[in-house]
Amino acid sequence: MDVFECLADATRRRLLAALAHGEHTAGELAAREPISRPAVSRHLRVMRESGLIGVAAHGRERRYRLRAETLEPVQTYLAALRHPPVPESAFDALDLEVRRASRDQRRSDGPPDQAAGTPSIDTEEIA
């Protein structure tokens, strides 16, 4: 199971949140959850197999800890969603080009030899 599949379960996300604050035994983690201790142990096994958590023996206790480095694929994915794939400077260049095109369009709408605000006179009507 990969990290994303592991994080898809709400119980596992709660267990990870608890482990983010420090090491815990399975009993300590089970006391926080509305599910049985064997169910918590199964979740811990899945998390251990995916690499999200590590376990170390301390005397008779097995203490579980978060392996934060395994969350790197998730952080990379979220960073890609937060930052557009186009650099911000490209939008500045686009803005400049739109302004130039708008200015050029305004200039081409009127006769090129007529000053702005001057009414046009048709010389054929006078003759």
C-alpha positions in Angstrom: 0.0 0.0 0.0 1.4 3.4 -0.9 1.3 6.6 1.3 -1.7 8.0 -0.5 -3.8 4.8 0.0 -2.7 4.8 3.6 -3.8 8.4 4.2 -7.2 7.7 2.6 -8.5 6.2 5.9 -9.7 8.6 8.6 -8.5 6.4 11.4 -5.0 6.2 10.0 -4.9 10.0 9.6 -5.9 10.4 13.2 -3.2 7.9 14.3 -0.6 9.8 12.3 -1.7 13.1 13.8 -1.2 11.6 17.3 2.2 10.2 16.2 3.2 13.6 14.9 3.4 14.8 18.5 5.7 12.0 19.6 6.0 8.2 20.1 3.1 6.2 21.4 2.4 2.5 22.2 -0.5 0.7 20.5 -2.4 0.9 23.8 -2.0 4.6 24.1 -3.2 5.1 20.5 -6.1 2.7 21.0 -7.3 4.6 24.1 -7.9 7.6 21.8 -9.9 5.7 19.2 -13.5 4.5 19.2 -12.4 1.2 17.7 -10.9 -1.9 19.3 -7.3 -2.3 20.1 -6.9 -5.2 17.6 -8.3 -2.9 14.9 -5.8 -0.2 15.9 -3.0 -2.8 15.7 -4.1 -3.7 12.2 -4.0 0.0 11.1 -0.6 0.3 12.7 0.6 -2.8 10.7 -0.7 -1.3 7.5 1.0 2.1 8.3 4.3 0.3 9.2 4.2 -1.7 5.9 3.7 1.5 3.9 6.7 3.0 5.6 4.7 5.9 7.3 5.6 4.8 10.8 8.5 3.0 12.5 8.5 0.9 15.6 11.1 0.4 18.3 11.2 -1.9 21.3 11.7 -0.2 24.6 11.8 -3.0 27.2 8.5 -4.7 26.9 6.9 -1.9 25.0 6.8 -1.3 21.3 6.7 2.4 20.6 5.5 3.7 17.3 6.7 6.9 15.7 6.0 8.9 12.6 8.5 8.7 9.7 7.9 12.2 8.4 10.3 11.8 5.4 7.9 9.2 3.9 5.3 12.1 3.5 7.6 13.7 0.8 5.4 12.4 -2.1 2.3 14.0 -0.5 4.1 17.3 0.1 5.4 17.3 -3.5 1.9 16.6 -4.8 0.3 19.4 -2.7 3.0 21.9 -3.6 2.3 21.2 -7.3 -1.4 22.1 -6.6 -0.5 25.3 -4.8 1.9 26.7 -7.3 0.8 27.2 -10.9 3.0 25.3 -13.5 3.6 28.7 -15.3 6.0 31.0 -13.5 4.5 34.3 -12.2 6.8 36.3 -14.5 5.1 34.8 -17.5 1.8 36.5 -16.4 3.6 39.8 -16.2 4.7 39.4 -19.8 1.2 38.4 -20.8 -0.3 41.4 -19.1 2.2 43.7 -21.0 1.3 42.0 -24.4 -2.5 42.4 -23.7 -2.0 46.1 -23.0 0.0 46.6 -26.2 -2.6 44.8 -28.2 -5.4 46.9 -26.7 -3.4 50.1 -27.4 -2.7 49.1 -31.0 -6.4 48.2 -31.5 -7.6 51.6 -30.3 -5.1 53.3 -32.6 -6.2 51.3 -35.6 -10.0 52.0 -35.0 -9.7 55.6 -36.1 -8.2 57.1 -39.3 -4.4 57.2 -38.9 -4.1 60.9 -40.0 -6.9 62.2 -37.8 -6.2 63.7 -34.4 -8.1 62.4 -31.5 -11.3 64.4 -30.8 -11.3 66.3 -34.2 -14.4 65.8 -36.3 -13.8 64.4 -39.7 -14.8 66.4 -42.8 -15.6 64.7 -46.0 -14.1 66.8 -48.8 -16.4 65.4 -51.5 -19.4 66.9 -49.8 -18.0 70.4 -50.0 -17.2 70.3 -53.7 
